[in-house]
Amino acid sequence: MARFQIVVGNLGTVVDTVIQMYAISSFNDYKTMSQTGKGRVGGESVTLFVDGEPDPRYTYEPEMSDG
């Protein structure tokens, strides 16, 4: 059984589950929070790991600006 983890840049692991649908839904929620600047997640990277390996389909890196 695969293990799914979501890691947010400044928070670390925020989800650790064996339920793929929950992991994908949570990834999308955290990605939206990062994009909209909400709370401590705002502007942070969000990555879904499957069995310890990052899944490139579920990796979000916010664009950096020079200010």
mmCIF file as Biopython writes it, N, C-alpha, C and O atoms, coordinates in Angstrom:
data_model
#
loop_
_atom_site.group_PDB
_atom_site.id
_atom_site.type_symbol
_atom_site.label_atom_id
_atom_site.label_alt_id
_atom_site.label_comp_id
_atom_site.label_asym_id
_atom_site.label_entity_id
_atom_site.label_seq_id
_atom_site.pdbx_PDB_ins_code
_atom_site.Cartn_x
_atom_site.Cartn_y
_atom_site.Cartn_z
_atom_site.occupancy
_atom_site.B_iso_or_equiv
_atom_site.auth_seq_id
_atom_site.auth_asym_id
_atom_site.pdbx_PDB_model_num
ATOM 1   N N  . MET A ? 1  ? 0.841  -1.173 0.000   1.0 0.0 1  A 1 
ATOM 2   C CA . MET A ? 1  ? 0.000  0.000  0.000   1.0 0.0 1  A 1 
ATOM 3   C C  . MET A ? 1  ? 0.888  1.239  0.000   1.0 0.0 1  A 1 
ATOM 4   O O  . MET A ? 1  ? 1.806  1.356  0.812   1.0 0.0 1  A 1 
ATOM 5   N N  . ALA A ? 2  ? 0.608  2.155  -0.913  1.0 0.0 2  A 1 
ATOM 6   C CA . ALA A ? 2  ? 1.409  3.367  -1.036  1.0 0.0 2  A 1 
ATOM 7   C C  . ALA A ? 2  ? 1.100  4.342  0.098   1.0 0.0 2  A 1 
ATOM 8   O O  . ALA A ? 2  ? -0.008 4.362  0.634   1.0 0.0 2  A 1 
ATOM 9   N N  . ARG A ? 3  ? 2.091  5.140  0.447   1.0 0.0 3  A 1 
ATOM 10  C CA . ARG A ? 3  ? 1.930  6.189  1.457   1.0 0.0 3  A 1 
ATOM 11  C C  . ARG A ? 3  ? 2.085  7.525  0.751   1.0 0.0 3  A 1 
ATOM 12  O O  . ARG A ? 3  ? 2.998  7.717  -0.053  1.0 0.0 3  A 1 
ATOM 13  N N  . PHE A ? 4  ? 1.179  8.445  1.063   1.0 0.0 4  A 1 
ATOM 14  C CA . PHE A ? 4  ? 1.148  9.765  0.443   1.0 0.0 4  A 1 
ATOM 15  C C  . PHE A ? 4  ? 1.388  10.824 1.514   1.0 0.0 4  A 1 
ATOM 16  O O  . PHE A ? 4  ? 0.763  10.811 2.574   1.0 0.0 4  A 1 
ATOM 17  N N  . GLN A ? 5  ? 2.303  11.738 1.216   1.0 0.0 5  A 1 
ATOM 18  C CA . GLN A ? 5  ? 2.602  12.835 2.137   1.0 0.0 5  A 1 
ATOM 19  C C  . GLN A ? 5  ? 2.599  14.144 1.370   1.0 0.0 5  A 1 
ATOM 20  O O  . GLN A ? 5  ? 3.038  14.214 0.222   1.0 0.0 5  A 1 
ATOM 21  N N  . ILE A ? 6  ? 2.095  15.184 2.030   1.0 0.0 6  A 1 
ATOM 22  C CA . ILE A ? 6  ? 2.147  16.521 1.453   1.0 0.0 6  A 1 
ATOM 23  C C  . ILE A ? 6  ? 3.078  17.346 2.322   1.0 0.0 6  A 1 
ATOM 24  O O  . ILE A ? 6  ? 2.934  17.411 3.543   1.0 0.0 6  A 1 
ATOM 25  N N  . VAL A ? 7  ? 4.041  17.978 1.652   1.0 0.0 7  A 1 
ATOM 26  C CA . VAL A ? 7  ? 5.007  18.823 2.342   1.0 0.0 7  A 1 
ATOM 27  C C  . VAL A ? 7  ? 4.831  20.251 1.839   1.0 0.0 7  A 1 
ATOM 28  O O  . VAL A ? 7  ? 4.846  20.505 0.635   1.0 0.0 7  A 1 
ATOM 29  N N  . VAL A ? 8  ? 4.664  21.181 2.784   1.0 0.0 8  A 1 
ATOM 30  C CA . VAL A ? 8  ? 4.540  22.601 2.475   1.0 0.0 8  A 1 
ATOM 31  C C  . VAL A ? 8  ? 5.831  23.277 2.945   1.0 0.0 8  A 1 
ATOM 32  O O  . VAL A ? 8  ? 6.300  23.060 4.062   1.0 0.0 8  A 1 
ATOM 33  N N  . GLY A ? 9  ? 6.387  24.103 2.055   1.0 0.0 9  A 1 
ATOM 34  C CA . GLY A ? 9  ? 7.689  24.736 2.275   1.0 0.0 9  A 1 
ATOM 35  C C  . GLY A ? 9  ? 8.060  25.073 3.701   1.0 0.0 9  A 1 
ATOM 36  O O  . GLY A ? 9  ? 9.018  24.505 4.225   1.0 0.0 9  A 1 
ATOM 37  N N  . ASN A ? 10 ? 7.340  25.978 4.354   1.0 0.0 10 A 1 
ATOM 38  C CA . ASN A ? 10 ? 7.760  26.439 5.675   1.0 0.0 10 A 1 
ATOM 39  C C  . ASN A ? 10 ? 7.133  25.659 6.826   1.0 0.0 10 A 1 
ATOM 40  O O  . ASN A ? 10 ? 7.478  25.889 7.985   1.0 0.0 10 A 1 
ATOM 41  N N  . LEU A ? 11 ? 6.214  24.738 6.522   1.0 0.0 11 A 1 
ATOM 42  C CA . LEU A ? 11 ? 5.522  23.986 7.567   1.0 0.0 11 A 1 
ATOM 43  C C  . LEU A ? 11 ? 6.026  22.560 7.724   1.0 0.0 11 A 1 
ATOM 44  O O  . LEU A ? 11 ? 5.951  21.992 8.814   1.0 0.0 11 A 1 
ATOM 45  N N  . GLY A ? 12 ? 6.537  21.980 6.652   1.0 0.0 12 A 1 
ATOM 46  C CA . GLY A ? 12 ? 6.929  20.575 6.679   1.0 0.0 12 A 1 
ATOM 47  C C  . GLY A ? 12 ? 5.761  19.689 6.263   1.0 0.0 12 A 1 
ATOM 48  O O  . GLY A ? 12 ? 4.921  20.108 5.467   1.0 0.0 12 A 1 
ATOM 49  N N  . THR A ? 13 ? 5.701  18.477 6.790   1.0 0.0 13 A 1 
ATOM 50  C CA . THR A ? 13 ? 4.654  17.524 6.415   1.0 0.0 13 A 1 
ATOM 51  C C  . THR A ? 13 ? 3.327  17.931 7.056   1.0 0.0 13 A 1 
ATOM 52  O O  . THR A ? 13 ? 3.222  18.065 8.275   1.0 0.0 13 A 1 
ATOM 53  N N  . VAL A ? 14 ? 2.314  18.124 6.202   1.0 0.0 14 A 1 
ATOM 54  C CA . VAL A ? 14 ? 0.997  18.528 6.697   1.0 0.0 14 A 1 
ATOM 55  C C  . VAL A ? 14 ? -0.046 17.429 6.521   1.0 0.0 14 A 1 
ATOM 56  O O  . VAL A ? 14 ? -1.105 17.479 7.146   1.0 0.0 14 A 1 
ATOM 57  N N  . VAL A ? 15 ? 0.239  16.438 5.677   1.0 0.0 15 A 1 
ATOM 58  C CA . VAL A ? 15 ? -0.657 15.296 5.464   1.0 0.0 15 A 1 
ATOM 59  C C  . VAL A ? 15 ? 0.198  14.051 5.324   1.0 0.0 15 A 1 
ATOM 60  O O  . VAL A ? 15 ? 1.235  14.066 4.661   1.0 0.0 15 A 1 
ATOM 61  N N  . ASP A ? 16 ? -0.247 12.971 5.958   1.0 0.0 16 A 1 
ATOM 62  C CA . ASP A ? 16 ? 0.423  11.674 5.854   1.0 0.0 16 A 1 
ATOM 63  C C  . ASP A ? 16 ? -0.684 10.625 5.860   1.0 0.0 16 A 1 
ATOM 64  O O  . ASP A ? 16 ? -1.313 10.390 6.892   1.0 0.0 16 A 1 
ATOM 65  N N  . THR A ? 17 ? -0.926 9.988  4.703   1.0 0.0 17 A 1 
ATOM 66  C CA . THR A ? 17 ? -2.085 9.111  4.559   1.0 0.0 17 A 1 
ATOM 67  C C  . THR A ? 17 ? -1.805 7.988  3.569   1.0 0.0 17 A 1 
ATOM 68  O O  . THR A ? 17 ? -0.832 8.042  2.817   1.0 0.0 17 A 1 
ATOM 69  N N  . VAL A ? 18 ? -2.658 6.976  3.573   1.0 0.0 18 A 1 
ATOM 70  C CA . VAL A ? 18 ? -2.597 5.915  2.564   1.0 0.0 18 A 1 
ATOM 71  C C  . VAL A ? 18 ? -3.758 6.055  1.579   1.0 0.0 18 A 1 
ATOM 72  O O  . VAL A ? 18 ? -3.933 5.206  0.704   1.0 0.0 18 A 1 
ATOM 73  N N  . ILE A ? 19 ? -4.545 7.112  1.715   1.0 0.0 19 A 1 
ATOM 74  C CA . ILE A ? 19 ? -5.720 7.325  0.862   1.0 0.0 19 A 1 
ATOM 75  C C  . ILE A ? 19 ? -5.368 8.342  -0.228  1.0 0.0 19 A 1 
ATOM 76  O O  . ILE A ? 19 ? -5.242 9.539  0.033   1.0 0.0 19 A 1 
ATOM 77  N N  . GLN A ? 20 ? -5.214 7.842  -1.439  1.0 0.0 20 A 1 
ATOM 78  C CA . GLN A ? 20 ? -4.764 8.683  -2.549  1.0 0.0 20 A 1 
ATOM 79  C C  . GLN A ? 20 ? -5.712 9.838  -2.831  1.0 0.0 20 A 1 
ATOM 80  O O  . GLN A ? 20 ? -5.255 10.964 -3.026  1.0 0.0 20 A 1 
ATOM 81  N N  . MET A ? 21 ? -7.000 9.599  -2.858  1.0 0.0 21 A 1 
ATOM 82  C CA . MET A ? 21 ? -7.970 10.657 -3.160  1.0 0.0 21 A 1 
ATOM 83  C C  . MET A ? 21 ? -7.887 11.784 -2.133  1.0 0.0 21 A 1 
ATOM 84  O O  . MET A ? 21 ? -7.975 12.958 -2.492  1.0 0.0 21 A 1 
ATOM 85  N N  . TYR A ? 22 ? -7.719 11.436 -0.863  1.0 0.0 22 A 1 
ATOM 86  C CA . TYR A ? 22 ? -7.571 12.444 0.189   1.0 0.0 22 A 1 
ATOM 87  C C  . TYR A ? 22 ? -6.293 13.249 -0.021  1.0 0.0 22 A 1 
ATOM 88  O O  . TYR A ? 22 ? -6.291 14.469 0.145   1.0 0.0 22 A 1 
ATOM 89  N N  . ALA A ? 23 ? -5.213 12.572 -0.383  1.0 0.0 23 A 1 
ATOM 90  C CA . ALA A ? 23 ? -3.936 13.250 -0.604  1.0 0.0 23 A 1 
ATOM 91  C C  . ALA A ? 23 ? -4.027 14.236 -1.764  1.0 0.0 23 A 1 
ATOM 92  O O  . ALA A ? 23 ? -3.536 15.360 -1.661  1.0 0.0 23 A 1 
ATOM 93  N N  . ILE A ? 24 ? -4.646 13.828 -2.857  1.0 0.0 24 A 1 
ATOM 94  C CA . ILE A ? 24 ? -4.762 14.708 -4.026  1.0 0.0 24 A 1 
ATOM 95  C C  . ILE A ? 24 ? -5.669 15.894 -3.708  1.0 0.0 24 A 1 
ATOM 96  O O  . ILE A ? 24 ? -5.358 17.030 -4.067  1.0 0.0 24 A 1 
ATOM 97  N N  . SER A ? 25 ? -6.778 15.635 -3.042  1.0 0.0 25 A 1 
ATOM 98  C CA . SER A ? 25 ? -7.676 16.719 -2.650  1.0 0.0 25 A 1 
ATOM 99  C C  . SER A ? 25 ? -6.975 17.707 -1.727  1.0 0.0 25 A 1 
ATOM 100 O O  . SER A ? 25 ? -7.112 18.920 -1.886  1.0 0.0 25 A 1 
ATOM 101 N N  . SER A ? 26 ? -6.228 17.189 -0.770  1.0 0.0 26 A 1 
ATOM 102 C CA . SER A ? 26 ? -5.491 18.050 0.162   1.0 0.0 26 A 1 
ATOM 103 C C  . SER A ? 26 ? -4.407 18.839 -0.557  1.0 0.0 26 A 1 
ATOM 104 O O  . SER A ? 26 ? -4.202 20.018 -0.267  1.0 0.0 26 A 1 
ATOM 105 N N  . PHE A ? 27 ? -3.708 18.195 -1.499  1.0 0.0 27 A 1 
ATOM 106 C CA . PHE A ? 27 ? -2.697 18.907 -2.287  1.0 0.0 27 A 1 
ATOM 107 C C  . PHE A ? 27 ? -3.331 20.104 -2.977  1.0 0.0 27 A 1 
ATOM 108 O O  . PHE A ? 27 ? -2.791 21.210 -2.937  1.0 0.0 27 A 1 
ATOM 109 N N  . ASN A ? 28 ? -4.486 19.881 -3.616  1.0 0.0 28 A 1 
ATOM 110 C CA . ASN A ? 28 ? -5.158 20.970 -4.331  1.0 0.0 28 A 1 
ATOM 111 C C  . ASN A ? 28 ? -5.577 22.088 -3.375  1.0 0.0 28 A 1 
ATOM 112 O O  . ASN A ? 28 ? -5.490 23.264 -3.727  1.0 0.0 28 A 1 
ATOM 113 N N  . ASP A ? 29 ? -6.028 21.735 -2.181  1.0 0.0 29 A 1 
ATOM 114 C CA . ASP A ? 29 ? -6.392 22.741 -1.175  1.0 0.0 29 A 1 
ATOM 115 C C  . ASP A ? 29 ? -5.176 23.575 -0.771  1.0 0.0 29 A 1 
ATOM 116 O O  . ASP A ? 29 ? -5.248 24.804 -0.745  1.0 0.0 29 A 1 
ATOM 117 N N  . TYR A ? 30 ? -4.067 22.916 -0.459  1.0 0.0 30 A 1 
ATOM 118 C CA . TYR A ? 30 ? -2.862 23.634 -0.041  1.0 0.0 30 A 1 
ATOM 119 C C  . TYR A ? 30 ? -2.281 24.457 -1.184  1.0 0.0 30 A 1 
ATOM 120 O O  . TYR A ? 30 ? -1.766 25.551 -0.953  1.0 0.0 30 A 1 
ATOM 121 N N  . LYS A ? 31 ? -2.355 23.954 -2.405  1.0 0.0 31 A 1 
ATOM 122 C CA . LYS A ? 31 ? -1.885 24.708 -3.567  1.0 0.0 31 A 1 
ATOM 123 C C  . LYS A ? 31 ? -2.685 25.998 -3.721  1.0 0.0 31 A 1 
ATOM 124 O O  . LYS A ? 31 ? -2.122 27.063 -3.973  1.0 0.0 31 A 1 
ATOM 125 N N  . THR A ? 32 ? -4.011 25.891 -3.567  1.0 0.0 32 A 1 
ATOM 126 C CA . THR A ? 32 ? -4.874 27.072 -3.663  1.0 0.0 32 A 1 
ATOM 127 C C  . THR A ? 32 ? -4.533 28.078 -2.564  1.0 0.0 32 A 1 
ATOM 128 O O  . THR A ? 32 ? -4.451 29.278 -2.823  1.0 0.0 32 A 1 
ATOM 129 N N  . MET A ? 33 ? -4.333 27.590 -1.338  1.0 0.0 33 A 1 
ATOM 130 C CA . MET A ? 33 ? -3.961 28.490 -0.238  1.0 0.0 33 A 1 
ATOM 131 C C  . MET A ? 33 ? -2.638 29.191 -0.532  1.0 0.0 33 A 1 
ATOM 132 O O  . MET A ? 33 ? -2.490 30.378 -0.241  1.0 0.0 33 A 1 
ATOM 133 N N  . SER A ? 34 ? -1.679 28.469 -1.106  1.0 0.0 34 A 1 
ATOM 134 C CA . SER A ? 34 ? -0.395 29.063 -1.447  1.0 0.0 34 A 1 
ATOM 135 C C  . SER A ? 34 ? -0.566 30.142 -2.510  1.0 0.0 34 A 1 
ATOM 136 O O  . SER A ? 34 ? 0.013  31.223 -2.402  1.0 0.0 34 A 1 
ATOM 137 N N  . GLN A ? 35 ? -1.360 29.848 -3.534  1.0 0.0 35 A 1 
ATOM 138 C CA . GLN A ? 35 ? -1.561 30.782 -4.633  1.0 0.0 35 A 1 
ATOM 139 C C  . GLN A ? 35 ? -2.296 32.046 -4.196  1.0 0.0 35 A 1 
ATOM 140 O O  . GLN A ? 35 ? -2.036 33.130 -4.718  1.0 0.0 35 A 1 
ATOM 141 N N  . THR A ? 36 ? -3.213 31.907 -3.238  1.0 0.0 36 A 1 
ATOM 142 C CA . THR A ? 36 ? -4.014 33.058 -2.809  1.0 0.0 36 A 1 
ATOM 143 C C  . THR A ? 36 ? -3.388 33.812 -1.645  1.0 0.0 36 A 1 
ATOM 144 O O  . THR A ? 36 ? -3.914 34.841 -1.219  1.0 0.0 36 A 1 
ATOM 145 N N  . GLY A ? 37 ? -2.281 33.318 -1.132  1.0 0.0 37 A 1 
ATOM 146 C CA . GLY A ? 37 ? -1.585 34.005 -0.059  1.0 0.0 37 A 1 
ATOM 147 C C  . GLY A ? 37 ? -2.200 33.835 1.316   1.0 0.0 37 A 1 
ATOM 148 O O  . GLY A ? 37 ? -1.949 34.649 2.204   1.0 0.0 37 A 1 
ATOM 149 N N  . LYS A ? 38 ? -3.002 32.795 1.514   1.0 0.0 38 A 1 
ATOM 150 C CA . LYS A ? 38 ? -3.684 32.595 2.786   1.0 0.0 38 A 1 
ATOM 151 C C  . LYS A ? 38 ? -2.766 32.042 3.856   1.0 0.0 38 A 1 
ATOM 152 O O  . LYS A ? 38 ? -2.072 31.048 3.641   1.0 0.0 38 A 1 
ATOM 153 N N  . GLY A ? 39 ? -2.765 32.689 5.009   1.0 0.0 39 A 1 
ATOM 154 C CA . GLY A ? 39 ? -2.067 32.188 6.193   1.0 0.0 39 A 1 
ATOM 155 C C  . GLY A ? 39 ? -0.599 31.883 5.973   1.0 0.0 39 A 1 
ATOM 156 O O  . GLY A ? 39 ? 0.062  32.483 5.126   1.0 0.0 39 A 1 
ATOM 157 N N  . ARG A ? 40 ? -0.111 30.946 6.748   1.0 0.0 40 A 1 
ATOM 158 C CA . ARG A ? 40 ? 1.306  30.575 6.701   1.0 0.0 40 A 1 
ATOM 159 C C  . ARG A ? 40 ? 1.662  29.799 5.443   1.0 0.0 40 A 1 
ATOM 160 O O  . ARG A ? 40 ? 2.841  29.634 5.130   1.0 0.0 40 A 1 
ATOM 161 N N  . VAL A ? 41 ? 0.660  29.322 4.720   1.0 0.0 41 A 1 
ATOM 162 C CA . VAL A ? 41 ? 0.893  28.563 3.488   1.0 0.0 41 A 1 
ATOM 163 C C  . VAL A ? 41 ? 1.115  29.497 2.297   1.0 0.0 41 A 1 
ATOM 164 O O  . VAL A ? 41 ? 1.699  29.094 1.291   1.0 0.0 41 A 1 
ATOM 165 N N  . GLY A ? 42 ? 0.658  30.724 2.409   1.0 0.0 42 A 1 
ATOM 166 C CA . GLY A ? 42 ? 0.735  31.676 1.297   1.0 0.0 42 A 1 
ATOM 167 C C  . GLY A ? 42 ? 2.129  31.817 0.724   1.0 0.0 42 A 1 
ATOM 168 O O  . GLY A ? 42 ? 3.084  32.105 1.446   1.0 0.0 42 A 1 
ATOM 169 N N  . GLY A ? 43 ? 2.242  31.611 -0.581  1.0 0.0 43 A 1 
ATOM 170 C CA . GLY A ? 43 ? 3.506  31.781 -1.278  1.0 0.0 43 A 1 
ATOM 171 C C  . GLY A ? 43 ? 4.515  30.667 -1.080  1.0 0.0 43 A 1 
ATOM 172 O O  . GLY A ? 43 ? 5.672  30.807 -1.476  1.0 0.0 43 A 1 
ATOM 173 N N  . GLU A ? 44 ? 4.102  29.566 -0.477  1.0 0.0 44 A 1 
ATOM 174 C CA . GLU A ? 44 ? 5.028  28.455 -0.209  1.0 0.0 44 A 1 
ATOM 175 C C  . GLU A ? 44 ? 4.885  27.343 -1.244  1.0 0.0 44 A 1 
ATOM 176 O O  . GLU A ? 44 ? 3.840  27.205 -1.881  1.0 0.0 44 A 1 
ATOM 177 N N  . SER A ? 45 ? 5.942  26.554 -1.406  1.0 0.0 45 A 1 
ATOM 178 C CA . SER A ? 45 ? 5.885  25.395 -2.299  1.0 0.0 45 A 1 
ATOM 179 C C  . SER A ? 45 ? 5.039  24.298 -1.656  1.0 0.0 45 A 1 
ATOM 180 O O  . SER A ? 45 ? 4.967  24.186 -0.432  1.0 0.0 45 A 1 
ATOM 181 N N  . VAL A ? 46 ? 4.403  23.496 -2.504  1.0 0.0 46 A 1 
ATOM 182 C CA . VAL A ? 46 ? 3.568  22.381 -2.051  1.0 0.0 46 A 1 
ATOM 183 C C  . VAL A ? 46 ? 3.930  21.170 -2.903  1.0 0.0 46 A 1 
ATOM 184 O O  . VAL A ? 46 ? 3.904  21.240 -4.132  1.0 0.0 46 A 1 
ATOM 185 N N  . THR A ? 47 ? 4.269  20.056 -2.247  1.0 0.0 47 A 1 
ATOM 186 C CA . THR A ? 47 ? 4.671  18.849 -2.976  1.0 0.0 47 A 1 
ATOM 187 C C  . THR A ? 47 ? 3.994  17.626 -2.387  1.0 0.0 47 A 1 
ATOM 188 O O  . THR A ? 47 ? 3.937  17.452 -1.170  1.0 0.0 47 A 1 
ATOM 189 N N  . LEU A ? 48 ? 3.479  16.776 -3.281  1.0 0.0 48 A 1 
ATOM 190 C CA . LEU A ? 48 ? 2.908  15.491 -2.885  1.0 0.0 48 A 1 
ATOM 191 C C  . LEU A ? 48 ? 3.968  14.417 -3.116  1.0 0.0 48 A 1 
ATOM 192 O O  . LEU A ? 48 ? 4.486  14.271 -4.223  1.0 0.0 48 A 1 
ATOM 193 N N  . PHE A ? 49 ? 4.280  13.679 -2.073  1.0 0.0 49 A 1 
ATOM 194 C CA . PHE A ? 49 ? 5.233  12.576 -2.154  1.0 0.0 49 A 1 
ATOM 195 C C  . PHE A ? 49 ? 4.475  11.255 -2.138  1.0 0.0 49 A 1 
ATOM 196 O O  . PHE A ? 49 ? 3.505  11.092 -1.397  1.0 0.0 49 A 1 
ATOM 197 N N  . VAL A ? 50 ? 4.925  10.317 -2.960  1.0 0.0 50 A 1 
ATOM 198 C CA . VAL A ? 50 ? 4.365  8.966  -2.983  1.0 0.0 50 A 1 
ATOM 199 C C  . VAL A ? 50 ? 5.501  8.023  -2.608  1.0 0.0 50 A 1 
ATOM 200 O O  . VAL A ? 50 ? 6.503  7.921  -3.317  1.0 0.0 50 A 1 
ATOM 201 N N  . ASP A ? 51 ? 5.329  7.344  -1.492  1.0 0.0 51 A 1 
ATOM 202 C CA . ASP A ? 51 ? 6.367  6.449  -0.977  1.0 0.0 51 A 1 
ATOM 203 C C  . ASP A ? 51 ? 7.735  7.132  -0.905  1.0 0.0 51 A 1 
ATOM 204 O O  . ASP A ? 51 ? 8.760  6.543  -1.249  1.0 0.0 51 A 1 
ATOM 205 N N  . GLY A ? 52 ? 7.725  8.382  -0.452  1.0 0.0 52 A 1 
ATOM 206 C CA . GLY A ? 52 ? 8.964  9.113  -0.231  1.0 0.0 52 A 1 
ATOM 207 C C  . GLY A ? 52 ? 9.549  9.810  -1.439  1.0 0.0 52 A 1 
ATOM 208 O O  . GLY A ? 52 ? 10.577 10.478 -1.326  1.0 0.0 52 A 1 
ATOM 209 N N  . GLU A ? 53 ? 8.918  9.670  -2.598  1.0 0.0 53 A 1 
ATOM 210 C CA . GLU A ? 53 ? 9.417  10.291 -3.823  1.0 0.0 53 A 1 
ATOM 211 C C  . GLU A ? 53 ? 8.452  11.383 -4.280  1.0 0.0 53 A 1 
ATOM 212 O O  . GLU A ? 53 ? 7.243  11.154 -4.297  1.0 0.0 53 A 1 
ATOM 213 N N  . PRO A ? 54 ? 8.953  12.571 -4.653  1.0 0.0 54 A 1 
ATOM 214 C CA . PRO A ? 54 ? 8.061  13.629 -5.124  1.0 0.0 54 A 1 
ATOM 215 C C  . PRO A ? 54 ? 7.387  13.235 -6.438  1.0 0.0 54 A 1 
ATOM 216 O O  . PRO A ? 54 ? 8.033  12.712 -7.346  1.0 0.0 54 A 1 
ATOM 217 N N  . ASP A ? 55 ? 6.099  13.492 -6.525  1.0 0.0 55 A 1 
ATOM 218 C CA . ASP A ? 55 ? 5.344  13.218 -7.749  1.0 0.0 55 A 1 
ATOM 219 C C  . ASP A ? 55 ? 5.320  14.502 -8.576  1.0 0.0 55 A 1 
ATOM 220 O O  . ASP A ? 55 ? 4.695  15.479 -8.163  1.0 0.0 55 A 1 
ATOM 221 N N  . PRO A ? 56 ? 5.983  14.525 -9.731  1.0 0.0 56 A 1 
ATOM 222 C CA . PRO A ? 56 ? 6.067  15.759 -10.517 1.0 0.0 56 A 1 
ATOM 223 C C  . PRO A ? 56 ? 4.707  16.283 -10.985 1.0 0.0 56 A 1 
ATOM 224 O O  . PRO A ? 56 ? 4.585  17.460 -11.324 1.0 0.0 56 A 1 
ATOM 225 N N  . ARG A ? 57 ? 3.694  15.431 -11.006 1.0 0.0 57 A 1 
ATOM 226 C CA . ARG A ? 57 ? 2.354  15.889 -11.392 1.0 0.0 57 A 1 
ATOM 227 C C  . ARG A ? 57 ? 1.728  16.740 -10.300 1.0 0.0 57 A 1 
ATOM 228 O O  . ARG A ? 57 ? 0.813  17.521 -10.561 1.0 0.0 57 A 1 
ATOM 229 N N  . TYR A ? 58 ? 2.221  16.587 -9.080  1.0 0.0 58 A 1 
ATOM 230 C CA . TYR A ? 58 ? 1.651  17.290 -7.929  1.0 0.0 58 A 1 
ATOM 231 C C  . TYR A ? 58 ? 2.749  18.038 -7.177  1.0 0.0 58 A 1 
ATOM 232 O O  . TYR A ? 58 ? 2.987  17.813 -5.990  1.0 0.0 58 A 1 
ATOM 233 N N  . THR A ? 59 ? 3.402  18.929 -7.904  1.0 0.0 59 A 1 
ATOM 234 C CA . THR A ? 59 ? 4.439  19.773 -7.326  1.0 0.0 59 A 1 
ATOM 235 C C  . THR A ? 59 ? 4.131  21.208 -7.730  1.0 0.0 59 A 1 
ATOM 236 O O  . THR A ? 59 ? 3.993  21.517 -8.914  1.0 0.0 59 A 1 
ATOM 237 N N  . TYR A ? 60 ? 4.026  22.073 -6.742  1.0 0.0 60 A 1 
ATOM 238 C CA . TYR A ? 60 ? 3.756  23.483 -7.017  1.0 0.0 60 A 1 
ATOM 239 C C  . TYR A ? 60 ? 4.861  24.337 -6.418  1.0 0.0 60 A 1 
ATOM 240 O O  . TYR A ? 60 ? 5.139  24.267 -5.221  1.0 0.0 60 A 1 
ATOM 241 N N  . GLU A ? 61 ? 5.479  25.137 -7.258  1.0 0.0 61 A 1 
ATOM 242 C CA . GLU A ? 61 ? 6.501  26.087 -6.827  1.0 0.0 61 A 1 
ATOM 243 C C  . GLU A ? 61 ? 6.011  27.478 -7.233  1.0 0.0 61 A 1 
ATOM 244 O O  . GLU A ? 61 ? 5.868  27.756 -8.423  1.0 0.0 61 A 1 
ATOM 245 N N  . PRO A ? 62 ? 5.754  28.351 -6.261  1.0 0.0 62 A 1 
ATOM 246 C CA . PRO A ? 62 ? 5.287  29.705 -6.618  1.0 0.0 62 A 1 
ATOM 247 C C  . PRO A ? 62 ? 6.364  30.463 -7.370  1.0 0.0 62 A 1 
ATOM 248 O O  . PRO A ? 62 ? 7.558  30.240 -7.172  1.0 0.0 62 A 1 
ATOM 249 N N  . GLU A ? 63 ? 5.920  31.366 -8.240  1.0 0.0 63 A 1 
ATOM 250 C CA . GLU A ? 63 ? 6.861  32.182 -8.983  1.0 0.0 63 A 1 
ATOM 251 C C  . GLU A ? 63 ? 7.452  33.214 -8.036  1.0 0.0 63 A 1 
ATOM 252 O O  . GLU A ? 63 ? 6.740  33.836 -7.247  1.0 0.0 63 A 1 
ATOM 253 N N  . MET A ? 64 ? 8.749  33.383 -8.128  1.0 0.0 64 A 1 
ATOM 254 C CA . MET A ? 64 ? 9.435  34.353 -7.285  1.0 0.0 64 A 1 
ATOM 255 C C  . MET A ? 64 ? 9.545  35.681 -8.053  1.0 0.0 64 A 1 
ATOM 256 O O  . MET A ? 64 ? 9.811  35.705 -9.254  1.0 0.0 64 A 1 
ATOM 257 N N  . SER A ? 65 ? 9.334  36.765 -7.333  1.0 0.0 65 A 1 
ATOM 258 C CA . SER A ? 65 ? 9.490  38.077 -7.963  1.0 0.0 65 A 1 
ATOM 259 C C  . SER A ? 65 ? 10.594 38.840 -7.235  1.0 0.0 65 A 1 
ATOM 260 O O  . SER A ? 65 ? 10.950 38.523 -6.100  1.0 0.0 65 A 1 
ATOM 261 N N  . ASP A ? 66 ? 11.107 39.822 -7.897  1.0 0.0 66 A 1 
ATOM 262 C CA . ASP A ? 66 ? 12.172 40.618 -7.309  1.0 0.0 66 A 1 
ATOM 263 C C  . ASP A ? 66 ? 11.635 41.753 -6.435  1.0 0.0 66 A 1 
ATOM 264 O O  . ASP A ? 66 ? 12.399 42.574 -5.927  1.0 0.0 66 A 1 
ATOM 265 N N  . GLY A ? 67 ? 10.319 41.787 -6.270  1.0 0.0 67 A 1 
ATOM 266 C CA . GLY A ? 67 ? 9.758  42.758 -5.364  1.0 0.0 67 A 1 
ATOM 267 C C  . GLY A ? 67 ? 9.079  43.853 -6.061  1.0 0.0 67 A 1 
ATOM 268 O O  . GLY A ? 67 ? 8.549  44.760 -5.418  1.0 0.0 67 A 1 
#
